[in-house]
Amino acid sequence: MKLVSVNVGMPTLVDINGQQVNTGIYKTPQSGKVWLGKTNLAGDGQADLTVHGGEFQAAYSYPVEHYAYWEKALGKSQLPYGTFGENFTISGMLEDEVYVGDRFAIGEAVVEATMPRIPCFKFGHKIGKPDILHAFLTSGRSGFYHKVIQEGYVQAGDAIVRIAHDPNSITIRRALGLQKLDEGDAEALQQALMIAQLPPLLRQVYQQRLESLSAKA
């Protein structure tokens, strides 16, 4: 597993359907070491802190393996790292292999995988496909967020080492299915709610889904 690229960018105003919208989705690859703090990377920022950033979304990783899929789907070639708004372009860490709560050492830092990324209309605008959001979700190629356990410097080329894993947890792909794709039954949701490292947002969504299923039973 490897950190292929570190990408950062501050929020900027863009025109979307005649409206000025502030977005932090534009990220640029960095050379050299970049400081990873508790809530973000140095030089990076999020526009809407109600849905981005914070303790459980301090950094966003996206597998480089998905680039070829999207280049074909979008009819584009050589998409630059950071295209998906990710802070970390990574290799060897797919959504069906990384579990909620898994901890990884990257450079001097330690991060914990928390939850899948749910795209918004700003991503659709950036990629030039406003209708891509559903396809992005159902593809399962969501990437995932991190909580920062230990601050430190990271840089492109750093090895990524899994240092903690809960075998009773669920994969990021499974977490996405339970959160947004109507996958899983009441038993699956109950098991997910038992995960100690489950982020508050997922806990809330899973509890609501469980209550809805129980009401229909």
C-alpha positions as CSV (number, residue, x, y, z in Angstrom):
1,M,0.0,0.0,0.0
2,K,1.3,3.4,-1.0
3,L,0.6,7.1,-0.8
4,V,0.8,8.1,-4.5
5,S,0.0,11.8,-4.2
6,V,-0.9,14.4,-1.5
7,N,-3.4,16.9,-2.8
8,V,-4.5,20.2,-1.2
9,G,-6.5,23.3,-2.1
10,M,-8.3,26.1,-0.4
11,P,-11.9,26.9,-1.1
12,T,-12.6,29.0,-4.2
13,L,-15.7,30.5,-5.8
14,V,-17.0,28.9,-9.0
15,D,-20.0,29.7,-11.2
16,I,-22.6,26.9,-11.1
17,N,-25.7,27.6,-13.2
18,G,-25.3,31.3,-12.7
19,Q,-24.7,31.1,-9.0
20,Q,-21.4,31.8,-7.2
21,V,-20.6,28.7,-5.1
22,N,-17.8,28.3,-2.7
23,T,-16.1,24.9,-3.0
24,G,-12.9,23.2,-1.7
25,I,-13.0,20.3,-4.2
26,Y,-10.2,21.6,-6.4
27,K,-7.0,19.9,-5.1
28,T,-3.5,20.1,-6.5
29,P,-0.7,17.6,-6.0
30,Q,2.1,18.7,-3.6
31,S,5.8,17.9,-3.7
32,G,7.7,17.4,-0.4
33,K,6.3,16.9,3.1
34,V,2.9,18.2,4.1
35,W,1.7,18.5,7.7
36,L,-1.4,16.5,8.5
37,G,-3.1,18.0,11.5
38,K,-6.2,16.9,13.5
39,T,-8.7,18.3,11.1
40,N,-6.9,18.8,7.8
41,L,-3.7,19.1,5.8
42,A,-1.6,22.3,5.8
43,G,-2.8,24.4,2.9
44,D,-6.1,22.6,2.6
45,G,-9.6,23.7,3.4
46,Q,-13.3,22.8,3.1
47,A,-16.0,25.3,2.0
48,D,-19.1,23.9,3.8
49,L,-18.1,22.6,7.2
50,T,-21.6,21.3,7.9
51,V,-20.9,18.4,5.6
52,H,-17.2,18.4,5.0
53,G,-14.1,18.3,7.3
54,G,-14.1,17.9,11.0
55,E,-12.8,15.1,13.2
56,F,-14.2,12.2,11.2
57,Q,-13.5,13.7,7.7
58,A,-10.1,15.2,8.3
59,A,-8.7,13.7,5.1
60,Y,-10.1,11.9,2.1
61,S,-8.5,9.0,0.2
62,Y,-9.2,7.8,-3.3
63,P,-7.7,4.7,-4.9
64,V,-5.6,5.3,-7.9
65,E,-6.9,2.0,-9.3
66,H,-10.3,3.7,-10.0
67,Y,-8.8,6.3,-12.3
68,A,-8.7,4.0,-15.4
69,Y,-12.4,3.2,-14.8
70,W,-13.5,6.9,-14.7
71,E,-11.2,7.9,-17.6
72,K,-13.1,5.3,-19.7
73,A,-16.5,6.2,-18.3
74,L,-15.9,10.0,-18.8
75,G,-14.1,9.7,-22.1
76,K,-11.1,11.4,-20.7
77,S,-7.4,10.5,-20.5
78,Q,-4.8,11.0,-17.8
79,L,-7.0,12.6,-15.2
80,P,-4.7,14.5,-12.8
81,Y,-4.3,13.3,-9.2
82,G,-6.8,15.2,-7.0
83,T,-9.5,15.0,-9.7
84,F,-12.0,13.5,-7.2
85,G,-11.3,16.1,-4.5
86,E,-9.1,13.6,-2.6
87,N,-6.3,14.6,-0.3
88,F,-4.6,11.2,-0.6
89,T,-4.4,9.4,-3.9
90,I,-3.6,5.9,-2.7
91,S,-2.8,2.4,-4.1
92,G,-3.6,-1.0,-2.7
93,M,-6.5,0.1,-0.5
94,L,-9.8,-0.6,-2.2
95,E,-13.2,-0.1,-0.5
96,D,-13.9,-3.8,-0.2
97,E,-10.5,-4.3,1.6
98,V,-10.5,-1.4,4.0
99,Y,-12.7,-1.6,7.1
100,V,-14.3,1.1,9.3
101,G,-11.9,1.6,12.1
102,D,-8.8,0.3,10.4
103,R,-5.7,2.3,11.4
104,F,-2.9,3.1,9.0
105,A,0.6,4.5,9.5
106,I,1.5,7.0,6.7
107,G,4.8,8.8,7.1
108,E,4.8,10.3,10.6
109,A,1.0,10.2,10.9
110,V,-1.5,7.6,11.9
111,V,-5.0,7.7,10.5
112,E,-8.2,5.8,10.9
113,A,-10.7,4.9,8.1
114,T,-14.1,6.3,9.1
115,M,-16.7,6.3,6.3
116,P,-17.3,6.4,2.6
117,R,-17.5,9.7,0.7
118,I,-20.9,10.8,-0.5
119,P,-20.5,13.2,-3.5
120,C,-22.4,16.5,-3.9
121,F,-23.4,18.6,-6.9
122,K,-20.0,20.4,-6.7
123,F,-18.3,17.2,-7.8
124,G,-20.6,16.8,-10.7
125,H,-19.8,20.4,-11.8
126,K,-16.1,19.9,-11.5
127,I,-16.1,16.7,-13.5
128,G,-18.3,18.2,-16.2
129,K,-21.1,15.6,-15.5
130,P,-23.8,17.0,-13.3
131,D,-25.7,13.7,-13.5
132,I,-22.8,11.6,-12.4
133,L,-23.6,11.5,-8.7
134,H,-25.9,8.4,-8.9
135,A,-23.4,6.5,-11.0
136,F,-20.6,7.5,-8.7
137,L,-22.5,6.1,-5.7
138,T,-23.7,2.9,-7.3
139,S,-20.2,2.1,-8.7
140,G,-19.0,1.5,-5.2
141,R,-15.9,3.6,-6.0
142,S,-16.5,6.1,-3.2
143,G,-13.1,6.4,-1.6
144,F,-13.2,7.0,2.2
145,Y,-12.5,9.5,4.9
146,H,-10.0,9.5,7.8
147,K,-9.8,10.5,11.4
148,V,-6.3,11.6,12.4
149,I,-5.0,9.7,15.4
150,Q,-1.5,11.0,15.3
151,E,-0.4,14.2,13.5
152,G,2.7,14.3,11.4
153,Y,4.3,14.9,8.0
154,V,3.2,12.9,5.0
155,Q,4.4,12.9,1.4
156,A,3.9,11.2,-1.9
157,G,5.8,7.9,-2.0
158,D,5.2,7.1,1.7
159,A,4.4,3.5,2.4
160,I,1.0,2.9,4.1
161,V,0.9,0.2,6.8
162,R,-2.2,-1.2,8.4
163,I,-1.5,-1.3,12.1
164,A,-4.9,-2.0,13.6
165,H,-8.0,-4.0,12.4
166,D,-11.3,-5.1,13.9
167,P,-12.4,-8.3,12.3
168,N,-15.9,-7.6,13.5
169,S,-16.1,-4.3,11.6
170,I,-17.5,-3.8,8.1
171,T,-15.8,-2.8,4.9
172,I,-16.1,0.7,3.5
173,R,-18.1,-0.7,0.6
174,R,-20.5,-2.4,3.0
175,A,-20.8,0.8,5.0
176,L,-21.7,2.6,1.7
177,G,-24.3,0.0,0.9
178,L,-26.0,0.3,4.3
179,Q,-25.8,4.1,4.2
180,K,-26.9,5.0,0.7
181,L,-27.8,2.0,-1.4
182,D,-30.6,0.3,0.6
183,E,-28.5,-2.8,1.1
184,G,-28.6,-5.0,4.1
185,D,-31.4,-6.0,6.5
186,A,-32.1,-5.3,10.1
187,E,-29.6,-7.8,11.3
188,A,-26.8,-6.3,9.2
189,L,-27.7,-2.8,10.6
190,Q,-27.7,-4.1,14.2
191,Q,-24.3,-5.7,13.7
192,A,-22.9,-2.4,12.2
193,L,-24.2,-0.4,15.1
194,M,-22.1,-2.6,17.4
195,I,-18.8,-1.3,15.9
196,A,-17.1,0.8,18.5
197,Q,-15.3,3.0,15.9
198,L,-18.5,3.7,13.9
199,P,-18.6,7.5,13.2
200,P,-21.6,9.4,14.7
201,L,-23.0,10.2,11.2
202,L,-23.2,6.5,10.2
203,R,-24.5,5.6,13.6
204,Q,-27.4,8.0,13.1
205,V,-28.2,6.9,9.6
206,Y,-28.0,3.2,10.5
207,Q,-30.2,3.7,13.5
208,Q,-32.8,5.6,11.4
209,R,-32.8,2.8,8.8
210,L,-33.2,0.2,11.5
211,E,-36.1,2.0,13.0
212,S,-37.7,2.4,9.6
213,L,-37.4,-1.3,8.8
214,S,-38.7,-2.2,12.3
215,A,-41.8,0.0,11.7
216,K,-42.5,-1.8,8.4
217,A,-42.1,-5.3,10.0
